[in-house]
Amino acid sequence: MLKIRDVREEDRVELFGMQKDFYSGEACEHSIPEENFEATLRECIRSREYGRLLIIEDEQGIAGYFLLAITWSNEAGGQVVWLEEAYFKEKARGKGYGSQVFGWVEKEYPRARRFRLEATAQNKKAIALYQRLGYRELPYVQMVKDAQ
């Protein structure tokens, strides 16, 4: 049975290890500085207004984490929940936890008009899961400009 809870300060070391693994794997195109992990942890402990960092636990302890971002979309007609990051430790993969987490998110945010995520093209297993759960590819080119 999975337990999903908000991150706590005492999760820092294990969380940062999982985040380093996430950003060095096939789910991401590049790594990010550890200061970003710290800033995200601090903000998600301070407030759940627009970001939520959650820990996934099973019978053996921490099994993974996920990060949500909450936005508003005129296109969707309301609240959008972005699944920014979803990570499961190696021992927790292939157990159906991904489907359970996505189901939890949908129940936790009943007012959401859209659930959205990104995936790298090489992350085939994740993409297959997302498609099974009803996600579809958008015909948009995504662009970013980082603040200096």
N, C-alpha and C positions, 0 to 999 in steps of 0.2 A: 504494500500500500504506500503510495506516495504522499508525502507531506510537502506542501508548498507554503513558504513563509517569506516575509520581508527580510532583507539582509540586516545583519547586526554587526556592530563594530568587531566583535570577536571572530567574525567570518573572514576578516581581512586577508590573512596569510593564505588560506586555502582558496578563497575567491580569486586573489591575484594570480595564483598559480594556474587556475583554470582559465582565466582571461589571457594569460600569456600563451597557453596552449591553443586557445581559440584563435588568437590573432597570428599564430604561426602555422595554422592548419589550412586545409582547403576551403574553409568557409570564408576566408578573407584574402584580399589581394595584397595586403601589406600589414606590417606590425604597427603598433602605436606606442607612444611613450608611456611609461608606467605612471607618470603624473596624471594621465587621463583616467586611469583606474582609480586613483585617489580622489580626483575631483568628482567622478561619478558616484563613488561610494559616499562621499560627504553629502552630495546633493540629494541622493536617494534616501539617506538617513534623515536629512533635514526636512524633506517634503516629498509627498507623493503627487504633487500637483500636475507635473508633466513628465515625470520619469519614475519608474519603479523597478528596482533591482530585487529579484526574488531568488531564493535558494530552494533547490529541490532535494529532498531527503528521502531515502528509502530505508529499509531495515538495517543496512550497513553504514548509514551515516549520509554525508553529503554526496549526492549523485550528480549534481550539476547546478547550473544557474541559468536564469534568463533575464533579459533587460527589455523593458517596455518603454515606449515613448508615446505620450498622449498628445494628440493634436486635434485641430478642427479642420474640416474640409467642406468648402462650398460644393465642390463636385460630388462628394459623398452625401452631403446633406446633414452633416453632423460630426460627431466625435469619431476619430480614427485612432485605433490602437496599432502602433507599429511594434512588431516583434523585432527589436534591434539586434539582439544576440540570443542564441539558444545553444547551450553547451551541455553535453553529457560526458562524464568520465567514461573511459574505455569499458570498464566493468558494467556500466549502466546502459550501454548501447544495445539495440536489438531486443529490448524488453517491452516495447510499446509505450515507453515513457513519453516520447514525443507527442503521440496522439493524446495522451492524458493531459499533458501540459497545455496543448492547444485547446482542448475541451475546457480545462479550468479557466483559461483566459477568456473564452467566449462567455462562460457563466459569470465570471467576475465583472465583466463589462457589458451588461445587458443593453445599455443605451448606445453602445458603439454602432455606428452605421457601416463601418468597414474595418477589417483587419488586414494589415499590410506587412510585407516583409521584403527583404532582398536576399538574393542568393548568387554566389559566384557560379558560372557555368559549369565548372568542374565538380561542384558539390552535388553529384548526381543522386545520391541516396536521399539527401535532404529534399531536393527538388521533387523526387518521386513521392516522398511523404506529403509535401505541401499539396501536390496535385491530388493525391488520394483524399486529402482533407477539404478539397474544394477550391483551393487557390488556383488562380490562372495568371498567365503571364500578361503583363501590360505592354502595349506597344509604344512605350515612352523611352526616350533617351534621358537618362538621369545625368545631371550635371551638378557640380559643386564648386564653390569658391570659398576657400578657407580664409578667415579673417587673419590679418597680419598682426 
